[in-house]
């Protein structure tokens, strides 16, 4: 082969090898770029998932707060009433320890106390109310129910049903709380516990998400007992909603 031809062939081979090497470099860089893009896409997908999980958690917390808000507001509104009842109970129990006769618990039922001025409330009732005040709600429910069974038609029957409702409400047994409060309203319309029972019935219905029924109860309370403190609380609830 002539030397010129050999030289040309050699030059052509070098050019081909150089082109192949350049193509390999391009391919390598393209592969590296694709890998980086894939990593970025995976990171973006992971961040999107984390953001979605965080949003779901925040929404869950908002939902839990919305569900608890009525009960928290109710507890705030009732705290003073409970403290007053507890202080009155301490005073009455102290008097009981000093006297043979059982004292009247006027904070529970002033009207019935006047009717029973001589004898005061039955000992079973006083004991049951003491359990309620000590937050022994299951025991208080059992004691109040025993009192109702053993003392049918007693002046404190309406009060017993009312406190049974309060116990169930405190235990978040809203269905039974509703039944007890409704019993006071339906069976003891002349009792002075009816306004309080209507108020707590409205709170219970609100917690049960039966807002239309709760509104009707609050409005009925305001109409029937406009000057009662329970009616004032019902107005506050309607205004807040």
C-alpha positions as CSV (number, residue, x, y, z in Angstrom):
1,X,0.0,0.0,0.0
2,X,1.4,3.4,-0.9
3,X,2.5,5.5,2.0
4,X,0.0,8.3,1.2
5,X,-2.9,5.9,1.3
6,X,-1.7,4.5,4.7
7,X,-1.4,8.0,6.1
8,X,-4.9,8.9,5.0
9,X,-6.3,5.7,6.5
10,X,-4.6,6.4,9.8
11,X,-5.9,10.0,9.8
12,X,-9.4,8.7,9.1
13,X,-9.2,6.2,12.0
14,X,-8.1,8.9,14.4
15,X,-11.0,11.1,13.4
16,X,-13.4,8.2,13.9
17,X,-11.9,7.4,17.3
18,X,-12.1,11.0,18.4
19,X,-15.7,11.2,17.3
20,X,-16.6,8.1,19.2
21,X,-14.9,9.4,22.3
22,X,-16.8,12.6,22.0
23,X,-20.1,10.8,21.7
24,X,-19.3,8.7,24.7
25,X,-18.6,11.8,26.8
26,X,-21.9,13.3,25.6
27,X,-23.8,10.2,26.5
28,X,-22.1,10.0,29.9
29,X,-23.0,13.6,30.7
30,X,-26.5,13.1,29.5
31,X,-26.9,10.1,31.8
32,X,-25.5,12.1,34.7
33,X,-28.0,14.9,34.0
34,X,-30.9,12.4,33.7
35,X,-29.9,10.9,37.1
36,X,-29.8,14.4,38.7
37,X,-33.2,15.2,37.3
38,X,-34.6,11.9,38.5
39,X,-33.2,12.7,42.0
40,X,-34.8,16.1,41.9
41,X,-38.1,14.7,40.8
42,X,-38.0,12.1,43.7
43,X,-37.1,14.9,46.2
44,X,-40.0,17.0,44.9
45,X,-42.4,14.1,45.2
46,X,-41.3,13.4,48.7
47,X,-41.6,17.0,49.7
48,X,-45.1,17.1,48.2
49,X,-46.1,14.0,50.2
50,X,-44.7,15.6,53.4
51,X,-46.6,18.8,52.7
52,X,-49.8,16.8,52.1
53,X,-49.3,14.8,55.4
54,X,-48.7,18.1,57.3
55,X,-51.8,19.7,55.9
56,X,-53.8,16.6,56.8
57,X,-52.5,16.8,60.4
58,X,-53.3,20.4,60.7
59,X,-56.8,19.8,59.3
60,X,-57.3,17.0,61.8
61,X,-56.2,19.3,64.7
62,X,-58.6,22.0,63.5
63,X,-61.5,19.4,63.3
64,X,-60.7,18.2,66.8
65,X,-60.7,21.8,68.1
66,X,-64.0,22.5,66.5
67,X,-65.5,19.4,68.0
68,X,-64.2,20.2,71.5
69,X,-64.9,24.0,71.4
70,X,-68.6,23.6,72.5
71,X,-67.7,21.4,75.5
72,X,-64.8,23.7,76.5
73,X,-67.1,26.7,76.4
74,X,-69.8,24.8,78.3
75,X,-67.2,23.8,81.0
76,X,-66.0,27.4,81.3
77,X,-69.5,28.6,81.7
78,X,-70.4,26.0,84.3
79,X,-67.2,26.1,86.4
80,X,-68.5,28.8,88.7
81,X,-71.8,27.0,89.2
82,X,-70.0,23.8,90.1
83,X,-67.8,25.6,92.6
84,X,-70.8,27.2,94.2
85,X,-72.5,23.9,94.5
86,X,-69.4,22.3,96.0
87,X,-69.1,25.1,98.6
88,X,-72.7,24.9,99.5
89,X,-72.4,21.1,99.8
90,X,-69.4,21.5,102.2
91,X,-71.4,23.9,104.3
92,X,-74.4,21.6,104.5
93,X,-72.3,18.5,105.2
94,X,-70.5,20.4,108.0
95,X,-73.9,21.3,109.4
96,X,-75.0,17.6,109.1
97,X,-72.0,16.6,111.2
98,X,-73.1,19.0,113.9
99,X,-76.8,18.2,113.9
100,X,-78.9,15.1,114.0
101,X,-81.3,16.4,111.4
102,X,-80.1,16.4,107.7
103,X,-79.8,20.0,106.4
104,X,-81.4,21.2,103.2
105,X,-79.2,21.7,100.2
106,X,-80.7,24.9,99.0
107,X,-78.4,25.4,96.1
108,X,-79.8,22.2,94.6
109,X,-83.5,22.9,95.1
110,X,-84.6,25.9,97.1
111,X,-88.3,25.3,96.4
112,X,-88.2,21.7,97.5
113,X,-86.2,22.7,100.6
114,X,-88.9,25.0,101.7
115,X,-91.5,22.3,101.3
116,X,-89.3,19.9,103.3
117,X,-88.2,22.4,105.9
118,X,-88.4,20.1,108.8
119,X,-86.9,16.9,107.3
120,X,-84.6,18.2,104.6
121,X,-83.6,16.0,101.6
122,X,-83.2,12.3,102.1
123,X,-79.9,11.0,103.2
124,X,-79.6,8.9,100.0
125,X,-79.9,12.1,97.9
126,X,-77.2,13.9,100.0
127,X,-74.9,10.9,99.6
128,X,-75.4,10.8,95.8
129,X,-74.8,14.5,95.4
130,X,-71.6,14.1,97.4
131,X,-70.4,11.5,95.0
132,X,-71.2,13.8,92.1
133,X,-69.3,16.7,93.7
134,X,-66.3,14.4,94.2
135,X,-66.4,13.6,90.4
136,X,-67.3,9.9,91.1
137,X,-69.8,10.0,88.3
138,X,-70.6,6.3,87.8
139,X,-71.1,5.8,91.5
140,X,-73.2,9.0,91.6
141,X,-75.4,7.7,88.8
142,X,-76.0,4.5,90.6
143,X,-76.8,6.3,93.9
144,X,-79.2,8.7,92.3
145,X,-81.0,5.9,90.5
146,X,-81.3,4.0,93.7
147,X,-82.7,7.1,95.4
148,X,-85.3,7.5,92.6
149,X,-86.3,3.9,93.0
150,X,-86.6,4.0,96.8
151,X,-88.2,7.5,96.9
152,X,-90.8,7.7,94.1
153,X,-92.4,11.1,93.9
154,X,-89.9,12.8,96.2
155,X,-89.5,16.6,95.9
156,X,-85.9,15.9,94.8
157,X,-86.7,13.5,91.9
158,X,-86.3,16.2,89.3
159,X,-82.9,17.2,90.8
160,X,-81.8,13.6,90.8
161,X,-82.6,13.2,87.1
162,X,-80.8,16.5,86.4
163,X,-77.6,15.4,88.2
164,X,-77.8,12.0,86.4
165,X,-77.7,13.9,83.2
166,X,-74.7,16.0,84.4
167,X,-72.9,12.8,85.3
168,X,-73.5,11.2,81.9
169,X,-72.5,14.5,80.2
170,X,-69.2,14.6,82.1
171,X,-68.6,11.0,81.0
172,X,-69.3,12.0,77.4
173,X,-72.3,9.6,77.3
174,X,-74.3,12.2,75.4
175,X,-77.3,10.0,74.5
176,X,-78.0,9.1,78.2
177,X,-77.4,12.7,79.2
178,X,-80.0,13.9,76.7
179,X,-82.5,11.3,78.0
180,X,-82.0,12.5,81.6
181,X,-82.3,16.2,80.9
182,X,-85.4,15.6,78.7
183,X,-86.9,13.6,81.6
184,X,-86.7,16.7,83.8
185,X,-88.3,18.9,81.2
186,X,-91.1,16.5,80.3
187,X,-91.9,14.9,83.7
188,X,-91.3,17.8,86.1
189,X,-92.5,21.0,84.3
190,X,-93.0,22.8,87.6
191,X,-89.6,22.1,88.9
192,X,-87.1,24.9,89.3
193,X,-84.5,22.7,87.6
194,X,-86.3,22.9,84.3
195,X,-84.4,26.0,83.0
196,X,-81.1,24.4,83.9
197,X,-82.1,21.1,82.3
198,X,-83.2,22.9,79.1
199,X,-79.9,24.7,79.0
200,X,-77.9,21.5,79.4
201,X,-80.1,19.7,77.0
202,X,-79.2,22.4,74.4
203,X,-75.5,21.9,75.1
204,X,-75.9,18.2,74.7
205,X,-77.7,18.5,71.4
206,X,-75.0,20.8,70.2
207,X,-72.4,18.3,71.1
208,X,-74.4,15.7,69.2
209,X,-74.3,18.0,66.1
210,X,-78.1,18.4,66.3
211,X,-77.8,22.1,66.0
212,X,-81.4,22.8,64.8
213,X,-82.9,21.0,67.8
214,X,-80.4,22.7,70.1
215,X,-81.4,26.1,68.8
216,X,-85.1,25.3,69.3
217,X,-84.4,24.3,72.9
218,X,-82.4,27.5,73.6
219,X,-85.2,29.6,72.1
220,X,-87.8,27.8,74.1
221,X,-85.8,28.4,77.3
222,X,-85.5,32.1,76.6
223,X,-89.2,32.4,75.8
224,X,-90.4,30.4,78.9
225,X,-87.9,31.8,81.4
226,X,-86.6,35.1,80.1
227,X,-85.3,36.3,83.5
228,X,-83.5,33.1,84.5
229,X,-79.7,32.9,84.5
230,X,-80.0,29.8,82.2
231,X,-81.8,31.9,79.6
232,X,-78.9,34.4,79.7
233,X,-76.5,31.6,78.9
234,X,-78.8,30.4,76.1
235,X,-78.7,33.9,74.6
236,X,-74.9,33.8,74.7
237,X,-74.8,30.5,73.0
238,X,-77.2,31.6,70.2
239,X,-75.2,34.8,69.7
240,X,-72.0,32.9,69.6
241,X,-73.3,30.6,66.9
